[in-house]
Amino acid sequence: MEKIVNDILLTTEFTQEDIEYSKRRHVEIFDGEYGFSEFFNKYALAAIDDFAKTYNPEKDFMLTARLDGKFGGTVTLIGEENGMGRLRFFFVEPFTRGKGVGRLLFTTAMSMAKDMGCNHLYFSTYNVLESARNLYRDLGYVVTKETPEDEVLPGAIEEIWEIDL
């Protein structure tokens, strides 16, 4: 899939370079902006590698946004059993914030997931990611579980957010 919405190129075509970029930027953004731990960094790097190794285009996708020819953000879907889908690895580049890239990525991912047979989506995030949490709330997701995650960041709470499609 490839389409342009408001000068933002959305695509599900990805390369190993996109995977490597996503890994690097996850560490740089979540460590640099929020102080996430090395524990989180190692987990995220391994999980993104696992996505690339087990990627199945019939049930999974990596949706990327490009703005002005630059990588602007991404979200992935991992299709599971019984109509469940897990969204992962969502981030937007600082230069795209406030331009609707995050909302476009998420709403497009939700629509694509539904078209692929998902009827329920979930993902995890952390209470310190306030702007992202506002987006999730605006889109109708609700928090269904909270777990302290001091290994990620002292005082952090991991949250599971869910929605029926």
Phi, psi and omega in degrees: 000139175209126177208158179247128178230120179050047179068012178253122177274120175254135179211150173255001174281126178221157181241173174298329177297321177295320178298313180297320178297314179301317179299311183297315183288330174302312180296312184297317182286308186287329175281310185294318183272332186238347180079025179300151189281169174297328175304311178297315182302313180297318179299312182297316180299315180294319182293321178293320175300317179298319177302313182297323182287326186256004183309128177232108186298347178280341181225353184233159169204157169242114180259123179242152176243136175234137180230127183055036178078002182250147176299121184249344180164172182202159168208146178240157172240134171243111180286138181238186180288160171057037176076012179270146175220141180248121175273140183213165168059039179277128168202156172233144179291146180307323183291346180260350185296139182084001181252008177085007183294314180298314179297317180296317177301312185292315181292323177293317179299319179297315179296315179296319180299317179298316178298334180272003176102005177281137175242358179210131177241149174212162175196167175245150176209188183234147184301339181282350182268066191299315181298316179296319180298324176296319177299311182301316179298315179300329182275356176101003176288151176231149177282127181246349181201143176227135181221128176300138182225065181296338177292332179279314182195127180307127181086357181288146174241123173279135180239138172260124178248143183218158175206143169270136179266000000 
